[in-house]
Amino acid sequence: MASKSIVAAAGKAKAISLHLGLNGVSGAAYGGWDGPLAACEFDANDMAALAKSKGMKPTVLLTKKATRANLLSGMRGAAKALKAGDLFLLTYSGHGGQMPDVNGDEPDGKDETWCLYDGQLIDDELYFELSKFASGVRVLVLSDSCHSGSVTRELPPPPPPPGQRVKLMPDTVARRVYDEHKAFYDKLQLDVAKAAAKVVVDPDAALALVGAAAQATALVGRFKPAVVLISGCQDNQTSMDGDHNGAFTEQLLKAWNHGTFTGSYGSFHAHIRAAMPPTQSPNLFVLGDAAAFLAQTPFTV
């Protein structure tokens, strides 16, 4: 029934989009590291322009505005405002990071993060916020960062091509940041686990999935919204920055080709992936009953 409601409501739905692009972070929150990048603000602005062209109402958070509070506020506001058949688009361009997992939900013992200006957003938080959207809401997440493929990172990434910037918080920085803010990040993980523990999780549903989908389902149970996440790279790779767009966002915009693309989300991901080097292979996974959503043309409101 959920799939039919998504299809039926798609033509008259409303849509909200939120776009984050960070060309740096606050050294005070990251042990003196400011993580300079060049193209992330361009990525956010270009994705907002795409969203607006499709009838969405975009909000753009650039660098200093891309804080934990502003992201969470934007997501929670959208979750309250949207109903079955509506669309929420969330795009992120910036550094990815990792920190020790303290609530035991990660097979590799590490949580993945988005490096927001004043602190990291942990993947557990992201999945929990996504789970708050109503049944039948379509949620599309586009992440142009490292550690964005799924949830496990078994091998170190290869070195970047000479002269290129990677969207990756260095391990030494990540360890220092965690050590300096351990109490804050540990409490975040435990608070999310405590809140999510109120949800009854079907163990068979979680076991039927792999990677990020399995972790998210194990954390918050069945997802009521239909969630599609397309990310910049696999977990043993790095996402590249650029002069005007990140490598992933650049190829996404080329595949979209000002709205002339007419395939499904699956073929959209395949087109992007085929245009990128083997050192950066975008990933796609879904949460919830997303079959009907996946079959739509990207960015359909």
N, C-alpha and C positions, 0 to 999 in steps of 0.2 A: 504493500500500500504506500509506503514511504516513497518508493521510486516513482510511482505513478503521480503522487502529489508534486514531486519535484518537477517532473516533465510538464504537468498541467499548469503549474504556477509560474513556470520560467518566463513566459511571455509577458506577464503583468507584474513581475517581481520588482522590488526595489533593491538597491545595492549600495553598500558602503565600502570604501577602500581606505587602507591605511598604509603609508609608504615610509619606510625608514632608510636613511642613507647617512652613514657615518664616515667622514673623512679623517676621523681621529677620535680619541677618547680622553677623558680627564686623567691626567697623570696622578692626581690625588687618589683616584679610585683604583689605579692599576700600578701601584708601586713605582711611580715615576715614569712609566712607559706611556706614551701618548698615541702609539699606533697609527702613524700617518699613512693615509691612502689618498688616491687622487680622484677616482671616478664614482665613488659611492653616492655622492649627492646628485650627480648626473643621473645615475640609475634610478634613484627615488623620483626625481622630477619627471624622467621619461616614462616611468611606469604610471605615475599619476596622470600624465597627459593621455596615455593609452586608456586608463580607467575612465577618465572624463569623456573621452570620445565614444565610450560605450554606454554612457548614461549613468555612470556611478558618481557618487559624491566623495571626492578624495580628500584626505588629510595627509599632509606631508610633514614629517619630523626629520629635520636635518641636523646632524652632529650634536650640538649642545642641547637641542630640543628633543633629541632621541634618547630620553631617559627611561628608566624603569617605570616610573610613575606614569609618564605620558603614554607609553605603550600599553600598560595594563589598563589605564583609564579608557583608551581608545577601544581596546578589545572588549572590555566589560560593557561599555556603552553600546557597541554594536550588538553584543549578545542580547542585551535587553530590548533593542529596537527591532531586531529582525525576527521574522516568523518563517514557517515552512515555505519553501520556494524562493526565498530571498537569497541574496548572495553577499558574502563578505570576502574581500580580497585583501590579503596581507602580504606585503613584500618587504624583504630585508636585504640590505647590502652593507656589508661591513665585516669585521673580523669574527671568526668563530674561535671558541676556546673549549677547554675541558677543566674539570675539577673532580676531586675524589667523590665517589658516590657514598653517602652515609646512610641511605635508607634501603640499600640492598636490592635495588630494582635493575641495576645495570650488569649485564654479563661480563663486561670488561672492567668493572669496578670504577668507571668514570662516567660522569654526567657531561653531556655536551651543552654548550652555551652560545648565546649571542652576546657579543661584547657591546652593550649599550653605553652611553656616554658616562653615566655615573655608577655603573656596576653591571654585572652580568645577569642575563635572564637564563635560568636553567631550563633544560628541555622538559623536565617534569612540570615546571610552571606553565610552559607553553601548552603542553598536552592537556593539563587540567583546565586552563582557560578555554581551550577549544572545545572541551567536553561540555561547557556551560551553554553552548548555543542550542537553540531549540531543535526539536526533531524536524528533519526535512530542510533545514537551512543548508545551503551550499557554501562551503568554505574552501577557498583556494589560497595556499601558502606558497610563495616563491622565495627561496632563500639563496642569495648569491653570497655564500660564505663557505669557509672550511668547516669540517665536522658537521656537515649538513646532509650527509647521505642517508644515514639511519642512526644507529646508536652504538655500534661497536667499531672500534678502530684497532685492528689486529696488527697492522704493519705501519711503520713510520712512513710518511709521505716522501716521495722522491724530491730531490732539490729542485727549486724552480729554475726556469731558463734564465740565463745571465741577464741582469738588468731589469728583471720583472719583479713586481711586488706581489706577495701572496697575502690572502685574507686570513691570516692565521696568527693568533697570539702565540708567541714562542713559549715552549714548555717551561723555560726558566722563569719567564714572566708569570706564567700561569701558576706555578708553584708559589712564587713570592706573593702574588695577589691573594691566593687562597690562605696562605699562612697569616697574612696581615688582617684578613677579614673572615677568618675561619668561623667564628661564632655566628656571624650574620648569615653566611651561606649554609652552614649546617642547619640552622634554625629554619631557613627557607625550605630546605629539602624535607625536614621532619614535619613542618607545618602542612606542606602539600600532601605528604603521605598520610598524615592524620585526617585531613579533610577528605582525601580520596578513599580512605578506609571505610567511610560511611556508605560507599557504593558497593553493592553486591557484585562481585566479579565472577563470571562464568569461566572456570579454569580451562574447559575444553575450547572455548572461543579464543582464549589467549594462546593456547598451545597450537592452534591451527594456523597461527600467523608467525612471521619471522621479523627480526630486526626491530625497527622503530615501532611498527604496527603492533608487534607482540608486547613491547614494553609499555606502550601507551594503553593498550587494552588491559594489561595486567594492573596498571596503575589506577585507571578510572572506570574500568568496565566497558560495556558496550557504548559506542559513540552514537548519540542521537543525530547529530548533524552528519552530512556527507562531506568528508574532508579529503582533498587532494593536495599533496605536497610534492612540488618539483624543486629539486635542489641543485646547487651548482656543481657538485662533485661527489664521488664515492668517499668513504671514510678513510681510505688509504691514499687519498689524493689531496691536492690543494686547489682552491679556486683562485684564479688570477685576477688582479686588478688591471686597469687599463688607463688610457689617457682620457677617454670620454665615457666609456662604459666598461664594467667588468666583463670578462670573457663570456660568462654565462648570459648575462643580460643582453650583451651585444648580439649574440646568436639568437636569443629569444625574440628580440625586436626584428631581426632580419627574417626569421621564420614567420612572424606575425605579418610582416610586410604591409604595414598600414591598414590592416584589417582584411587583406585579400585571402588570408589563410582560411580554409573551410573545413579542415579535418577535425578529428576528435582530440581530446587531451592526450590520448595515447600516441596518436600520430604526431601531434605537436611536439611532445617530448622526444619522439624518435627523430624528427627533423632537426631539433636543436642538438641532440646528441651526435647525429651523423656529421654535423658541421664542425664539431669540436675535436681537438687532438686526443689521442688515446690517453694522455696524461691527465685529462679532465673529462670525466664521463658523468653528465648529470643523471640524477636518480629520480625515481617516481615511486611513491607509495600512497596508499589510501587508508582511511579510517572510516568506519561506519558503512552504511549501505550506499556505496558511491558508484554503482554500476551505471545508473542513468546519468549521473553527473559526468562521469568519464566519457560518455558517448557524445556529449555536447561539443559544439564548437567553443574553443576557449573564449573566456570573458563574456559569454552570453548572459545577459541579465534576464 
